[in-house]
Each structure stands twice: as C-alpha cells, then as structure tokens.
Amino acid sequence: MGWKHEYTWETLFHFICGECKNWWSYAGIIEKREDGKDQSMICPHCGYKASIKMKEGFKHNGKES
C-alpha cells in the first residue's frame, strides 16, 4: 500500500480598502472579539485602519450577508 496524500486547509479573505479602494488578501481565521468590539484591519497599501464587515450580497454557507 502506498503513501496517502496529505493536506491542510486555510480560509482566504479578500478585502477592499474603504479609503484607497485597493484590495488584498488575508489567509487565516478572523474570530469575534471577546469584548464585543468590531474587528479592524489596516490596509497594507495606504495604512487606513477601519472595522471590517462582510460585503453585501455575498453568500456564505448558502446565506446572504
């Protein structure tokens, strides 16, 4: 019997900056904050920091945002 293929997986998020409108990707996990505040990201292009939200009309697990 031969070797089996192994794999890992990741979640890939695509962001569009609210200021400069450039996009970037983030591979990882975005967890809800324990203090109840919104998560934020900093744009790697212009440095603008803002809270994040799922894009309107995007479907995740069959449910639209």
PDBQT receptor file of N, H, CA, C and O in Angstrom, charges set to zero:
ATOM      1  N   MET A   1       0.851  -1.182   0.000  1.00  0.00    +0.000 N 
ATOM      2  CA  MET A   1       0.000   0.000   0.000  1.00  0.00    +0.000 C 
ATOM      3  C   MET A   1       0.896   1.244   0.000  1.00  0.00    +0.000 C 
ATOM      4  O   MET A   1       1.891   1.302   0.722  1.00  0.00    +0.000 OA
ATOM      5  N   GLY A   2       0.539   2.214  -0.799  1.00  0.00    +0.000 N 
ATOM      6  H   GLY A   2      -0.269   2.168  -1.385  1.00  0.00    +0.000 HD
ATOM      7  CA  GLY A   2       1.370   3.414  -0.947  1.00  0.00    +0.000 C 
ATOM      8  C   GLY A   2       1.049   4.504   0.065  1.00  0.00    +0.000 C 
ATOM      9  O   GLY A   2       0.155   4.376   0.901  1.00  0.00    +0.000 OA
ATOM     10  N   TRP A   3       1.804   5.560  -0.046  1.00  0.00    +0.000 N 
ATOM     11  H   TRP A   3       2.530   5.664  -0.725  1.00  0.00    +0.000 HD
ATOM     12  CA  TRP A   3       1.593   6.727   0.807  1.00  0.00    +0.000 C 
ATOM     13  C   TRP A   3       0.291   7.423   0.422  1.00  0.00    +0.000 C 
ATOM     14  O   TRP A   3      -0.150   7.355  -0.726  1.00  0.00    +0.000 OA
ATOM     15  N   LYS A   4      -0.302   8.077   1.379  1.00  0.00    +0.000 N 
ATOM     16  H   LYS A   4       0.056   8.132   2.311  1.00  0.00    +0.000 HD
ATOM     17  CA  LYS A   4      -1.521   8.850   1.112  1.00  0.00    +0.000 C 
ATOM     18  C   LYS A   4      -1.151  10.317   0.917  1.00  0.00    +0.000 C 
ATOM     19  O   LYS A   4      -0.150  10.798   1.448  1.00  0.00    +0.000 OA
ATOM     20  N   HIS A   5      -1.961  11.000   0.161  1.00  0.00    +0.000 N 
ATOM     21  H   HIS A   5      -2.774  10.609  -0.270  1.00  0.00    +0.000 HD
ATOM     22  CA  HIS A   5      -1.788  12.447   0.019  1.00  0.00    +0.000 C 
ATOM     23  C   HIS A   5      -2.246  13.112   1.315  1.00  0.00    +0.000 C 
ATOM     24  O   HIS A   5      -3.273  12.742   1.884  1.00  0.00    +0.000 OA
ATOM     25  N   GLU A   6      -1.488  14.082   1.766  1.00  0.00    +0.000 N 
ATOM     26  H   GLU A   6      -0.654  14.383   1.303  1.00  0.00    +0.000 HD
ATOM     27  CA  GLU A   6      -1.863  14.832   2.960  1.00  0.00    +0.000 C 
ATOM     28  C   GLU A   6      -2.246  16.249   2.554  1.00  0.00    +0.000 C 
ATOM     29  O   GLU A   6      -1.776  16.766   1.541  1.00  0.00    +0.000 OA
ATOM     30  N   TYR A   7      -3.086  16.856   3.340  1.00  0.00    +0.000 N 
ATOM     31  H   TYR A   7      -3.467  16.437   4.163  1.00  0.00    +0.000 HD
ATOM     32  CA  TYR A   7      -3.466  18.232   3.039  1.00  0.00    +0.000 C 
ATOM     33  C   TYR A   7      -3.753  19.006   4.319  1.00  0.00    +0.000 C 
ATOM     34  O   TYR A   7      -3.996  18.436   5.383  1.00  0.00    +0.000 OA
ATOM     35  N   THR A   8      -3.715  20.300   4.176  1.00  0.00    +0.000 N 
ATOM     36  H   THR A   8      -3.517  20.763   3.312  1.00  0.00    +0.000 HD
ATOM     37  CA  THR A   8      -4.209  21.224   5.197  1.00  0.00    +0.000 C 
ATOM     38  C   THR A   8      -5.146  22.163   4.459  1.00  0.00    +0.000 C 
ATOM     39  O   THR A   8      -5.229  22.121   3.232  1.00  0.00    +0.000 OA
ATOM     40  N   TRP A   9      -5.840  22.993   5.183  1.00  0.00    +0.000 N 
ATOM     41  H   TRP A   9      -5.773  23.027   6.180  1.00  0.00    +0.000 HD
ATOM     42  CA  TRP A   9      -6.674  23.972   4.510  1.00  0.00    +0.000 C 
ATOM     43  C   TRP A   9      -6.576  25.296   5.233  1.00  0.00    +0.000 C 
ATOM     44  O   TRP A   9      -6.176  25.371   6.395  1.00  0.00    +0.000 OA
ATOM     45  N   GLU A  10      -6.954  26.341   4.510  1.00  0.00    +0.000 N 
ATOM     46  H   GLU A  10      -7.279  26.280   3.566  1.00  0.00    +0.000 HD
ATOM     47  CA  GLU A  10      -6.948  27.679   5.085  1.00  0.00    +0.000 C 
ATOM     48  C   GLU A  10      -8.150  28.436   4.556  1.00  0.00    +0.000 C 
ATOM     49  O   GLU A  10      -8.716  28.094   3.518  1.00  0.00    +0.000 OA
ATOM     50  N   THR A  11      -8.515  29.438   5.268  1.00  0.00    +0.000 N 
ATOM     51  H   THR A  11      -8.055  29.716   6.111  1.00  0.00    +0.000 HD
ATOM     52  CA  THR A  11      -9.577  30.336   4.824  1.00  0.00    +0.000 C 
ATOM     53  C   THR A  11      -8.907  31.574   4.263  1.00  0.00    +0.000 C 
ATOM     54  O   THR A  11      -8.011  32.135   4.895  1.00  0.00    +0.000 OA
ATOM     55  N   LEU A  12      -9.320  32.000   3.103  1.00  0.00    +0.000 N 
ATOM     56  H   LEU A  12     -10.047  31.545   2.590  1.00  0.00    +0.000 HD
ATOM     57  CA  LEU A  12      -8.724  33.150   2.441  1.00  0.00    +0.000 C 
ATOM     58  C   LEU A  12      -9.770  34.255   2.342  1.00  0.00    +0.000 C 
ATOM     59  O   LEU A  12     -10.816  34.082   1.716  1.00  0.00    +0.000 OA
ATOM     60  N   PHE A  13      -9.477  35.382   2.962  1.00  0.00    +0.000 N 
ATOM     61  H   PHE A  13      -8.627  35.522   3.471  1.00  0.00    +0.000 HD
ATOM     62  CA  PHE A  13     -10.369  36.537   2.945  1.00  0.00    +0.000 C 
ATOM     63  C   PHE A  13      -9.825  37.552   1.946  1.00  0.00    +0.000 C 
ATOM     64  O   PHE A  13      -8.610  37.726   1.844  1.00  0.00    +0.000 OA
ATOM     65  N   HIS A  14     -10.702  38.218   1.213  1.00  0.00    +0.000 N 
ATOM     66  H   HIS A  14     -11.689  38.076   1.296  1.00  0.00    +0.000 HD
ATOM     67  CA  HIS A  14     -10.318  39.265   0.261  1.00  0.00    +0.000 C 
ATOM     68  C   HIS A  14     -10.937  40.574   0.746  1.00  0.00    +0.000 C 
ATOM     69  O   HIS A  14     -12.149  40.658   0.949  1.00  0.00    +0.000 OA
ATOM     70  N   PHE A  15     -10.107  41.585   0.930  1.00  0.00    +0.000 N 
ATOM     71  H   PHE A  15      -9.123  41.517   0.766  1.00  0.00    +0.000 HD
ATOM     72  CA  PHE A  15     -10.547  42.878   1.443  1.00  0.00    +0.000 C 
ATOM     73  C   PHE A  15     -10.391  43.950   0.382  1.00  0.00    +0.000 C 
ATOM     74  O   PHE A  15      -9.480  43.892  -0.444  1.00  0.00    +0.000 OA
ATOM     75  N   ILE A  16     -11.286  44.932   0.409  1.00  0.00    +0.000 N 
ATOM     76  H   ILE A  16     -12.026  44.980   1.080  1.00  0.00    +0.000 HD
ATOM     77  CA  ILE A  16     -11.191  46.133  -0.414  1.00  0.00    +0.000 C 
ATOM     78  C   ILE A  16     -11.129  47.299   0.562  1.00  0.00    +0.000 C 
ATOM     79  O   ILE A  16     -12.005  47.452   1.413  1.00  0.00    +0.000 OA
ATOM     80  N   CYS A  17     -10.090  48.122   0.437  1.00  0.00    +0.000 N 
ATOM     81  H   CYS A  17      -9.378  47.998  -0.254  1.00  0.00    +0.000 HD
ATOM     82  CA  CYS A  17      -9.899  49.241   1.354  1.00  0.00    +0.000 C 
ATOM     83  C   CYS A  17     -11.026  50.261   1.197  1.00  0.00    +0.000 C 
ATOM     84  O   CYS A  17     -11.396  50.627   0.081  1.00  0.00    +0.000 OA
ATOM     85  N   GLY A  18     -11.563  50.711   2.325  1.00  0.00    +0.000 N 
ATOM     86  H   GLY A  18     -11.263  50.414   3.231  1.00  0.00    +0.000 HD
ATOM     87  CA  GLY A  18     -12.615  51.720   2.312  1.00  0.00    +0.000 C 
ATOM     88  C   GLY A  18     -12.115  53.101   1.924  1.00  0.00    +0.000 C 
ATOM     89  O   GLY A  18     -12.916  53.991   1.639  1.00  0.00    +0.000 OA
ATOM     90  N   GLU A  19     -10.805  53.292   1.909  1.00  0.00    +0.000 N 
ATOM     91  H   GLU A  19     -10.154  52.568   2.141  1.00  0.00    +0.000 HD
ATOM     92  CA  GLU A  19     -10.211  54.591   1.582  1.00  0.00    +0.000 C 
ATOM     93  C   GLU A  19      -9.635  54.608   0.163  1.00  0.00    +0.000 C 
ATOM     94  O   GLU A  19     -10.114  55.355  -0.690  1.00  0.00    +0.000 OA
ATOM     95  N   CYS A  20      -8.609  53.788  -0.092  1.00  0.00    +0.000 N 
ATOM     96  H   CYS A  20      -8.220  53.182   0.601  1.00  0.00    +0.000 HD
ATOM     97  CA  CYS A  20      -7.920  53.847  -1.392  1.00  0.00    +0.000 C 
ATOM     98  C   CYS A  20      -8.509  52.889  -2.433  1.00  0.00    +0.000 C 
ATOM     99  O   CYS A  20      -8.161  52.974  -3.611  1.00  0.00    +0.000 OA
ATOM    100  N   LYS A  21      -9.396  51.979  -2.012  1.00  0.00    +0.000 N 
ATOM    101  H   LYS A  21      -9.679  51.910  -1.056  1.00  0.00    +0.000 HD
ATOM    102  CA  LYS A  21     -10.089  51.019  -2.882  1.00  0.00    +0.000 C 
ATOM    103  C   LYS A  21      -9.182  49.934  -3.457  1.00  0.00    +0.000 C 
ATOM    104  O   LYS A  21      -9.624  49.166  -4.312  1.00  0.00    +0.000 OA
ATOM    105  N   ASN A  22      -7.920  49.846  -3.011  1.00  0.00    +0.000 N 
ATOM    106  H   ASN A  22      -7.561  50.470  -2.316  1.00  0.00    +0.000 HD
ATOM    107  CA  ASN A  22      -7.071  48.721  -3.411  1.00  0.00    +0.000 C 
ATOM    108  C   ASN A  22      -7.519  47.486  -2.649  1.00  0.00    +0.000 C 
ATOM    109  O   ASN A  22      -8.224  47.595  -1.645  1.00  0.00    +0.000 OA
ATOM    110  N   TRP A  23      -7.113  46.302  -3.122  1.00  0.00    +0.000 N 
ATOM    111  H   TRP A  23      -6.541  46.213  -3.938  1.00  0.00    +0.000 HD
ATOM    112  CA  TRP A  23      -7.528  45.069  -2.457  1.00  0.00    +0.000 C 
ATOM    113  C   TRP A  23      -6.308  44.292  -1.996  1.00  0.00    +0.000 C 
ATOM    114  O   TRP A  23      -5.201  44.476  -2.501  1.00  0.00    +0.000 OA
ATOM    115  N   TRP A  24      -6.538  43.419  -1.026  1.00  0.00    +0.000 N 
ATOM    116  H   TRP A  24      -7.438  43.269  -0.616  1.00  0.00    +0.000 HD
ATOM    117  CA  TRP A  24      -5.513  42.499  -0.543  1.00  0.00    +0.000 C 
ATOM    118  C   TRP A  24      -6.207  41.279   0.020  1.00  0.00    +0.000 C 
ATOM    119  O   TRP A  24      -7.419  41.279   0.238  1.00  0.00    +0.000 OA
ATOM    120  N   SER A  25      -5.426  40.239   0.252  1.00  0.00    +0.000 N 
ATOM    121  H   SER A  25      -4.442  40.239   0.075  1.00  0.00    +0.000 HD
ATOM    122  CA  SER A  25      -5.962  39.001   0.798  1.00  0.00    +0.000 C 
ATOM    123  C   SER A  25      -5.317  38.703   2.146  1.00  0.00    +0.000 C 
ATOM    124  O   SER A  25      -4.192  39.118   2.423  1.00  0.00    +0.000 OA
ATOM    125  N   TYR A  26      -6.056  37.975   2.976  1.00  0.00    +0.000 N 
ATOM    126  H   TYR A  26      -6.970  37.638   2.751  1.00  0.00    +0.000 HD
ATOM    127  CA  TYR A  26      -5.583  37.566   4.296  1.00  0.00    +0.000 C 
ATOM    128  C   TYR A  26      -5.939  36.100   4.478  1.00  0.00    +0.000 C 
ATOM    129  O   TYR A  26      -7.111  35.731   4.402  1.00  0.00    +0.000 OA
ATOM    130  N   ALA A  27      -4.947  35.269   4.715  1.00  0.00    +0.000 N 
ATOM    131  H   ALA A  27      -3.995  35.569   4.776  1.00  0.00    +0.000 HD
ATOM    132  CA  ALA A  27      -5.188  33.846   4.945  1.00  0.00    +0.000 C 
ATOM    133  C   ALA A  27      -5.124  33.595   6.440  1.00  0.00    +0.000 C 
ATOM    134  O   ALA A  27      -4.112  33.883   7.081  1.00  0.00    +0.000 OA
ATOM    135  N   GLY A  28      -6.184  33.067   6.988  1.00  0.00    +0.000 N 
ATOM    136  H   GLY A  28      -7.006  32.833   6.468  1.00  0.00    +0.000 HD
ATOM    137  CA  GLY A  28      -6.204  32.790   8.421  1.00  0.00    +0.000 C 
ATOM    138  C   GLY A  28      -7.619  32.720   8.947  1.00  0.00    +0.000 C 
ATOM    139  O   GLY A  28      -8.558  32.388   8.223  1.00  0.00    +0.000 OA
ATOM    140  N   ILE A  29      -7.752  33.038  10.218  1.00  0.00    +0.000 N 
ATOM    141  H   ILE A  29      -6.990  33.307  10.806  1.00  0.00    +0.000 HD
ATOM    142  CA  ILE A  29      -9.038  32.996  10.900  1.00  0.00    +0.000 C 
ATOM    143  C   ILE A  29      -9.324  34.376  11.474  1.00  0.00    +0.000 C 
ATOM    144  O   ILE A  29      -8.440  35.012  12.048  1.00  0.00    +0.000 OA
ATOM    145  N   ILE A  30     -10.538  34.827  11.321  1.00  0.00    +0.000 N 
ATOM    146  H   ILE A  30     -11.256  34.310  10.855  1.00  0.00    +0.000 HD
ATOM    147  CA  ILE A  30     -10.962  36.070  11.949  1.00  0.00    +0.000 C 
ATOM    148  C   ILE A  30     -12.013  35.697  12.975  1.00  0.00    +0.000 C 
ATOM    149  O   ILE A  30     -13.133  35.322  12.626  1.00  0.00    +0.000 OA
ATOM    150  N   GLU A  31     -11.652  35.801  14.228  1.00  0.00    +0.000 N 
ATOM    151  H   GLU A  31     -10.743  36.106  14.512  1.00  0.00    +0.000 HD
ATOM    152  CA  GLU A  31     -12.554  35.420  15.309  1.00  0.00    +0.000 C 
ATOM    153  C   GLU A  31     -13.244  36.650  15.896  1.00  0.00    +0.000 C 
ATOM    154  O   GLU A  31     -12.699  37.753  15.879  1.00  0.00    +0.000 OA
ATOM    155  N   LYS A  32     -14.437  36.438  16.407  1.00  0.00    +0.000 N 
ATOM    156  H   LYS A  32     -14.880  35.541  16.420  1.00  0.00    +0.000 HD
ATOM    157  CA  LYS A  32     -15.178  37.509  17.055  1.00  0.00    +0.000 C 
ATOM    158  C   LYS A  32     -14.441  37.925  18.328  1.00  0.00    +0.000 C 
ATOM    159  O   LYS A  32     -13.982  37.076  19.092  1.00  0.00    +0.000 OA
ATOM    160  N   ARG A  33     -14.334  39.215  18.548  1.00  0.00    +0.000 N 
ATOM    161  H   ARG A  33     -14.708  39.905  17.927  1.00  0.00    +0.000 HD
ATOM    162  CA  ARG A  33     -13.640  39.710  19.735  1.00  0.00    +0.000 C 
ATOM    163  C   ARG A  33     -14.453  39.439  20.988  1.00  0.00    +0.000 C 
ATOM    164  O   ARG A  33     -15.681  39.524  20.973  1.00  0.00    +0.000 OA
ATOM    165  N   GLU A  34     -13.769  39.115  22.063  1.00  0.00    +0.000 N 
ATOM    166  H   GLU A  34     -12.771  39.046  22.075  1.00  0.00    +0.000 HD
ATOM    167  CA  GLU A  34     -14.443  38.819  23.329  1.00  0.00    +0.000 C 
ATOM    168  C   GLU A  34     -15.045  40.063  23.965  1.00  0.00    +0.000 C 
ATOM    169  O   GLU A  34     -16.004  39.960  24.729  1.00  0.00    +0.000 OA
ATOM    170  N   ASP A  35     -14.492  41.247  23.661  1.00  0.00    +0.000 N 
ATOM    171  H   ASP A  35     -13.712  41.331  23.040  1.00  0.00    +0.000 HD
ATOM    172  CA  ASP A  35     -15.002  42.484  24.258  1.00  0.00    +0.000 C 
ATOM    173  C   ASP A  35     -16.192  43.069  23.499  1.00  0.00    +0.000 C 
ATOM    174  O   ASP A  35     -16.726  44.111  23.879  1.00  0.00    +0.000 OA
ATOM    175  N   GLY A  36     -16.611  42.381  22.406  1.00  0.00    +0.000 N 
ATOM    176  H   GLY A  36     -16.177  41.534  22.097  1.00  0.00    +0.000 HD
ATOM    177  CA  GLY A  36     -17.784  42.812  21.651  1.00  0.00    +0.000 C 
ATOM    178  C   GLY A  36     -17.517  43.886  20.616  1.00  0.00    +0.000 C 
ATOM    179  O   GLY A  36     -18.419  44.233  19.854  1.00  0.00    +0.000 OA
ATOM    180  N   LYS A  37     -16.300  44.425  20.563  1.00  0.00    +0.000 N 
ATOM    181  H   LYS A  37     -15.567  44.143  21.182  1.00  0.00    +0.000 HD
ATOM    182  CA  LYS A  37     -15.980  45.466  19.581  1.00  0.00    +0.000 C 
ATOM    183  C   LYS A  37     -15.783  44.839  18.203  1.00  0.00    +0.000 C 
ATOM    184  O   LYS A  37     -15.496  43.648  18.079  1.00  0.00    +0.000 OA
ATOM    185  N   ASP A  38     -15.945  45.670  17.169  1.00  0.00    +0.000 N 
ATOM    186  H   ASP A  38     -16.179  46.637  17.270  1.00  0.00    +0.000 HD
ATOM    187  CA  ASP A  38     -15.737  45.211  15.797  1.00  0.00    +0.000 C 
ATOM    188  C   ASP A  38     -14.263  44.922  15.551  1.00  0.00    +0.000 C 
ATOM    189  O   ASP A  38     -13.381  45.579  16.104  1.00  0.00    +0.000 OA
ATOM    190  N   GLN A  39     -14.016  43.911  14.698  1.00  0.00    +0.000 N 
ATOM    191  H   GLN A  39     -14.732  43.377  14.249  1.00  0.00    +0.000 HD
ATOM    192  CA  GLN A  39     -12.656  43.639  14.256  1.00  0.00    +0.000 C 
ATOM    193  C   GLN A  39     -12.234  44.746  13.298  1.00  0.00    +0.000 C 
ATOM    194  O   GLN A  39     -13.078  45.335  12.623  1.00  0.00    +0.000 OA
ATOM    195  N   SER A  40     -10.953  45.030  13.234  1.00  0.00    +0.000 N 
ATOM    196  H   SER A  40     -10.268  44.552  13.783  1.00  0.00    +0.000 HD
ATOM    197  CA  SER A  40     -10.459  46.024  12.291  1.00  0.00    +0.000 C 
ATOM    198  C   SER A  40      -9.241  45.474  11.563  1.00  0.00    +0.000 C 
ATOM    199  O   SER A  40      -8.589  44.540  12.030  1.00  0.00    +0.000 OA
ATOM    200  N   MET A  41      -8.950  46.063  10.426  1.00  0.00    +0.000 N 
ATOM    201  H   MET A  41      -9.480  46.821  10.046  1.00  0.00    +0.000 HD
ATOM    202  CA  MET A  41      -7.776  45.711   9.626  1.00  0.00    +0.000 C 
ATOM    203  C   MET A  41      -7.134  47.012   9.177  1.00  0.00    +0.000 C 
ATOM    204  O   MET A  41      -7.786  48.053   9.106  1.00  0.00    +0.000 OA
ATOM    205  N   ILE A  42      -5.839  46.933   8.874  1.00  0.00    +0.000 N 
ATOM    206  H   ILE A  42      -5.309  46.086   8.932  1.00  0.00    +0.000 HD
ATOM    207  CA  ILE A  42      -5.107  48.071   8.349  1.00  0.00    +0.000 C 
ATOM    208  C   ILE A  42      -4.742  47.766   6.904  1.00  0.00    +0.000 C 
ATOM    209  O   ILE A  42      -4.169  46.716   6.612  1.00  0.00    +0.000 OA
ATOM    210  N   CYS A  43      -5.069  48.673   6.010  1.00  0.00    +0.000 N 
ATOM    211  H   CYS A  43      -5.534  49.526   6.247  1.00  0.00    +0.000 HD
ATOM    212  CA  CYS A  43      -4.764  48.493   4.592  1.00  0.00    +0.000 C 
ATOM    213  C   CYS A  43      -3.248  48.490   4.398  1.00  0.00    +0.000 C 
ATOM    214  O   CYS A  43      -2.571  49.425   4.823  1.00  0.00    +0.000 OA
ATOM    215  N   PRO A  44      -2.708  47.446   3.758  1.00  0.00    +0.000 N 
ATOM    216  CA  PRO A  44      -1.262  47.406   3.535  1.00  0.00    +0.000 C 
ATOM    217  C   PRO A  44      -0.790  48.390   2.468  1.00  0.00    +0.000 C 
ATOM    218  O   PRO A  44       0.411  48.615   2.319  1.00  0.00    +0.000 OA
ATOM    219  N   HIS A  45      -1.732  48.978   1.723  1.00  0.00    +0.000 N 
ATOM    220  H   HIS A  45      -2.707  48.795   1.844  1.00  0.00    +0.000 HD
ATOM    221  CA  HIS A  45      -1.367  49.922   0.665  1.00  0.00    +0.000 C 
ATOM    222  C   HIS A  45      -1.268  51.352   1.178  1.00  0.00    +0.000 C 
ATOM    223  O   HIS A  45      -0.296  52.051   0.892  1.00  0.00    +0.000 OA
ATOM    224  N   CYS A  46      -2.280  51.793   1.942  1.00  0.00    +0.000 N 
ATOM    225  H   CYS A  46      -3.069  51.225   2.174  1.00  0.00    +0.000 HD
ATOM    226  CA  CYS A  46      -2.314  53.201   2.359  1.00  0.00    +0.000 C 
ATOM    227  C   CYS A  46      -2.271  53.391   3.874  1.00  0.00    +0.000 C 
ATOM    228  O   CYS A  46      -2.115  54.518   4.346  1.00  0.00    +0.000 OA
ATOM    229  N   GLY A  47      -2.407  52.294   4.653  1.00  0.00    +0.000 N 
ATOM    230  H   GLY A  47      -2.533  51.379   4.269  1.00  0.00    +0.000 HD
ATOM    231  CA  GLY A  47      -2.331  52.397   6.107  1.00  0.00    +0.000 C 
ATOM    232  C   GLY A  47      -3.631  52.756   6.794  1.00  0.00    +0.000 C 
ATOM    233  O   GLY A  47      -3.655  52.932   8.012  1.00  0.00    +0.000 OA
ATOM    234  N   TYR A  48      -4.724  52.868   6.033  1.00  0.00    +0.000 N 
ATOM    235  H   TYR A  48      -4.705  52.725   5.044  1.00  0.00    +0.000 HD
ATOM    236  CA  TYR A  48      -6.020  53.227   6.610  1.00  0.00    +0.000 C 
ATOM    237  C   TYR A  48      -6.535  52.083   7.484  1.00  0.00    +0.000 C 
ATOM    238  O   TYR A  48      -6.589  50.937   7.039  1.00  0.00    +0.000 OA
ATOM    239  N   LYS A  49      -6.910  52.391   8.719  1.00  0.00    +0.000 N 
ATOM    240  H   LYS A  49      -6.866  53.322   9.081  1.00  0.00    +0.000 HD
ATOM    241  CA  LYS A  49      -7.437  51.391   9.642  1.00  0.00    +0.000 C 
ATOM    242  C   LYS A  49      -8.944  51.587   9.775  1.00  0.00    +0.000 C 
ATOM    243  O   LYS A  49      -9.416  52.702  10.000  1.00  0.00    +0.000 OA
ATOM    244  N   ALA A  50      -9.687  50.505   9.636  1.00  0.00    +0.000 N 
ATOM    245  H   ALA A  50      -9.304  49.600   9.453  1.00  0.00    +0.000 HD
ATOM    246  CA  ALA A  50     -11.144  50.580   9.734  1.00  0.00    +0.000 C 
ATOM    247  C   ALA A  50     -11.698  49.233  10.186  1.00  0.00    +0.000 C 
ATOM    248  O   ALA A  50     -11.036  48.203  10.062  1.00  0.00    +0.000 OA
ATOM    249  N   SER A  51     -12.920  49.256  10.713  1.00  0.00    +0.000 N 
ATOM    250  H   SER A  51     -13.458  50.093  10.814  1.00  0.00    +0.000 HD
ATOM    251  CA  SER A  51     -13.581  47.999  11.068  1.00  0.00    +0.000 C 
ATOM    252  C   SER A  51     -13.921  47.252   9.786  1.00  0.00    +0.000 C 
ATOM    253  O   SER A  51     -13.986  47.841   8.707  1.00  0.00    +0.000 OA
ATOM    254  N   ILE A  52     -14.136  45.943   9.920  1.00  0.00    +0.000 N 
ATOM    255  H   ILE A  52     -14.083  45.465  10.797  1.00  0.00    +0.000 HD
ATOM    256  CA  ILE A  52     -14.429  45.118   8.751  1.00  0.00    +0.000 C 
ATOM    257  C   ILE A  52     -15.860  44.612   8.806  1.00  0.00    +0.000 C 
ATOM    258  O   ILE A  52     -16.429  44.444   9.884  1.00  0.00    +0.000 OA
ATOM    259  N   LYS A  53     -16.437  44.370   7.635  1.00  0.00    +0.000 N 
ATOM    260  H   LYS A  53     -15.974  44.506   6.759  1.00  0.00    +0.000 HD
ATOM    261  CA  LYS A  53     -17.766  43.772   7.544  1.00  0.00    +0.000 C 
ATOM    262  C   LYS A  53     -17.823  42.951   6.277  1.00  0.00    +0.000 C 
ATOM    263  O   LYS A  53     -17.093  43.212   5.321  1.00  0.00    +0.000 OA
ATOM    264  N   MET A  54     -18.701  41.949   6.275  1.00  0.00    +0.000 N 
ATOM    265  H   MET A  54     -19.293  41.738   7.052  1.00  0.00    +0.000 HD
ATOM    266  CA  MET A  54     -18.877  41.126   5.087  1.00  0.00    +0.000 C 
ATOM    267  C   MET A  54     -19.573  41.952   4.011  1.00  0.00    +0.000 C 
ATOM    268  O   MET A  54     -20.511  42.698   4.290  1.00  0.00    +0.000 OA
ATOM    269  N   LYS A  55     -19.102  41.808   2.790  1.00  0.00    +0.000 N 
ATOM    270  H   LYS A  55     -18.340  41.202   2.563  1.00  0.00    +0.000 HD
ATOM    271  CA  LYS A  55     -19.649  42.553   1.670  1.00  0.00    +0.000 C 
ATOM    272  C   LYS A  55     -21.119  42.196   1.451  1.00  0.00    +0.000 C 
ATOM    273  O   LYS A  55     -21.489  41.023   1.487  1.00  0.00    +0.000 OA
ATOM    274  N   GLU A  56     -21.946  43.199   1.226  1.00  0.00    +0.000 N 
ATOM    275  H   GLU A  56     -21.646  44.153   1.197  1.00  0.00    +0.000 HD
ATOM    276  CA  GLU A  56     -23.370  42.983   0.983  1.00  0.00    +0.000 C 
ATOM    277  C   GLU A  56     -23.561  42.126  -0.261  1.00  0.00    +0.000 C 
ATOM    278  O   GLU A  56     -22.893  42.334  -1.274  1.00  0.00    +0.000 OA
ATOM    279  N   GLY A  57     -24.465  41.170  -0.182  1.00  0.00    +0.000 N 
ATOM    280  H   GLY A  57     -25.008  41.001   0.641  1.00  0.00    +0.000 HD
ATOM    281  CA  GLY A  57     -24.770  40.309  -1.302  1.00  0.00    +0.000 C 
ATOM    282  C   GLY A  57     -23.909  39.056  -1.375  1.00  0.00    +0.000 C 
ATOM    283  O   GLY A  57     -24.167  38.178  -2.197  1.00  0.00    +0.000 OA
ATOM    284  N   PHE A  58     -22.880  38.961  -0.517  1.00  0.00    +0.000 N 
ATOM    285  H   PHE A  58     -22.670  39.674   0.151  1.00  0.00    +0.000 HD
ATOM    286  CA  PHE A  58     -22.014  37.785  -0.516  1.00  0.00    +0.000 C 
ATOM    287  C   PHE A  58     -22.728  36.637   0.181  1.00  0.00    +0.000 C 
ATOM    288  O   PHE A  58     -23.309  36.824   1.250  1.00  0.00    +0.000 OA
ATOM    289  N   LYS A  59     -22.691  35.464  -0.411  1.00  0.00    +0.000 N 
ATOM    290  H   LYS A  59     -22.219  35.312  -1.280  1.00  0.00    +0.000 HD
ATOM    291  CA  LYS A  59     -23.349  34.297   0.180  1.00  0.00    +0.000 C 
ATOM    292  C   LYS A  59     -22.302  33.426   0.872  1.00  0.00    +0.000 C 
ATOM    293  O   LYS A  59     -21.283  33.076   0.275  1.00  0.00    +0.000 OA
ATOM    294  N   HIS A  60     -22.555  33.082   2.118  1.00  0.00    +0.000 N 
ATOM    295  H   HIS A  60     -23.382  33.365   2.603  1.00  0.00    +0.000 HD
ATOM    296  CA  HIS A  60     -21.669  32.218   2.906  1.00  0.00    +0.000 C 
ATOM    297  C   HIS A  60     -22.522  31.095   3.463  1.00  0.00    +0.000 C 
ATOM    298  O   HIS A  60     -23.507  31.344   4.159  1.00  0.00    +0.000 OA
ATOM    299  N   ASN A  61     -22.146  29.850   3.157  1.00  0.00    +0.000 N 
ATOM    300  H   ASN A  61     -21.347  29.648   2.591  1.00  0.00    +0.000 HD
ATOM    301  CA  ASN A  61     -22.925  28.679   3.566  1.00  0.00    +0.000 C 
ATOM    302  C   ASN A  61     -24.388  28.784   3.145  1.00  0.00    +0.000 C 
ATOM    303  O   ASN A  61     -25.293  28.374   3.872  1.00  0.00    +0.000 OA
ATOM    304  N   GLY A  62     -24.599  29.346   1.948  1.00  0.00    +0.000 N 
ATOM    305  H   GLY A  62     -23.864  29.679   1.358  1.00  0.00    +0.000 HD
ATOM    306  CA  GLY A  62     -25.943  29.459   1.390  1.00  0.00    +0.000 C 
ATOM    307  C   GLY A  62     -26.764  30.615   1.930  1.00  0.00    +0.000 C 
ATOM    308  O   GLY A  62     -27.905  30.813   1.513  1.00  0.00    +0.000 OA
ATOM    309  N   LYS A  63     -26.191  31.390   2.863  1.00  0.00    +0.000 N 
ATOM    310  H   LYS A  63     -25.264  31.230   3.201  1.00  0.00    +0.000 HD
ATOM    311  CA  LYS A  63     -26.902  32.517   3.454  1.00  0.00    +0.000 C 
ATOM    312  C   LYS A  63     -26.278  33.807   2.957  1.00  0.00    +0.000 C 
ATOM    313  O   LYS A  63     -25.056  33.956   2.961  1.00  0.00    +0.000 OA
ATOM    314  N   GLU A  64     -27.118  34.739   2.528  1.00  0.00    +0.000 N 
ATOM    315  H   GLU A  64     -28.111  34.618   2.524  1.00  0.00    +0.000 HD
ATOM    316  CA  GLU A  64     -26.621  36.025   2.026  1.00  0.00    +0.000 C 
ATOM    317  C   GLU A  64     -26.381  36.965   3.202  1.00  0.00    +0.000 C 
ATOM    318  O   GLU A  64     -27.135  36.982   4.175  1.00  0.00    +0.000 OA
ATOM    319  N   SER A  65     -25.300  37.754   3.082  1.00  0.00    +0.000 N 
ATOM    320  H   SER A  65     -24.688  37.740   2.291  1.00  0.00    +0.000 HD
ATOM    321  CA  SER A  65     -24.973  38.709   4.154  1.00  0.00    +0.000 C 
ATOM    322  C   SER A  65     -25.937  39.873   4.178  1.00  0.00    +0.000 C 
ATOM    323  O   SER A  65     -25.806  40.766   5.015  1.00  0.00    +0.000 OA
TER     324      SER A  65
